[in-house]
Structures are given as C-alpha cells and as structure tokens.
Amino acid sequence: MHVQDWLDGIPPVAVYLMVGLVVGVESLGIPLPGEIVLMTAALLSSQGNANPWLVGASGIIGAVAGDSIGYSIGRKGGKPMLEALGRRFPRHFSPGHVATAERSFERWGMWAVFFGRFVALLRIFAGPLAGVLKMPYARFLTANALGGVVWAGGITAVIYYVGVVAEPWLKRFGYIGLGIAVLFGLASMLYVKRRAAKMQAEPAPAVAEPEVAVAQAGE
C-alpha cells in the first residue's frame, strides 16, 4: 500500500483525539512527544487528511486542559508529588531539572508558563510546578491559555503551510518529501525555541547582597 493511501485511511476524528490526548497528557506532567504528534497532524491536514483549524484547536484544548489538571494535582500533591515523579521519570524529573524549573519560575513568574510551552523541559513541568509553588490560578490560566494558543496555533499554521508548499515533493518522493517538510517546519520553530531556552537559562539578578549589607550597616 502506498504511504498516501495509508494516510488517507486515518479518520480525521482519530487525528483530533490523538492530538488532544497526547498534548494533554504531556502537559499534565507525563513525558510524551506532544509536539511531534501535533506537527504530524498539522502535516496530515496540509494533505487534506484533517482540518487544520480543528488540529490547532485540539492542540490548544489539550494544552490548556492538561496544564490545568497538572496545576491542580501539583497544588494538592506539593513537593512529595515531584519526588514521586522523579522516581518514576528520573530522566525528566531529576533534582537538577526540578531546580532549573524552579529558578525559571522564581525569575519569570507567569511568563515561565507562557515560554515554557516552547521548551520541552518546562512544557511537562509548567502545570504541576505552578501548582506546587502556589502560583495564583488566574495568572497561571492567563499565561497557560496564551501559551497554548501561540504554541499549538503557531506550530499548526507553520507546518500546514510548509506541507502545502511541499505537496508536489510529497507526491513525488514519498518519505523523503515528508522528511523534508518536517525538517523545514522544525527549522522555522527553532528561533522561538532557542529564545525561550535562553530566557530559561539566564541567571536571576543578585539583589539580596545589597539588602544584607544595608541591614548589617544598620546594626
């Protein structure tokens, strides 16, 4: 069977459900390839196998709902929940990764939730960690919704139009054309992701030392 014939046989509803489920579970705090699933679905939509608007909407709903559930679980479970996740997923929830995510939240607050949607590490941490750190839910939901719209909507739009442009290559070269389209889509998202990662890595400004010095001088 030709690859295109196999893709044509996938029901659009199954595509939407898969996107929402995988993105939602990843956002909840369980490491899954949500971004890859979303990109694949967007590429399928560019070939007429699904509606790109519904693909994007599924990704947004999954992201917002998953993060919100993760927030609720983190708020109730606290630090012991992160420790349990560390034992279950040591590669993703190691003490070093948790500390890095906490520094990002302390420095950027709600913006860590927004930009965390573009960084694999923070994407699985954002909801649970925001709950553990008791971030006000209104702020969390605002950043969560904005991040979900920009991330899922942006990826879907970029990959969809890349797929439309690459359609002649897909028909002619099959898997090679598919790989080229995905690579172009990845490259187009690289700048945003690198900027978000750079923001995450920047150290917080040292403001405590002057305060200590003033306190000591007062004594």
PyMOL commands that set and color helices and strands:
alter all, ss='L'
color gray80, all
select helices_A, chain A and resi 3-8+12-28+34-46+52-88+95-108+110-116+120-132+137-165+167-173+175-201+208-218
alter helices_A, ss='H'
color red, helices_A
deselect
rebuild
show_as cartoon
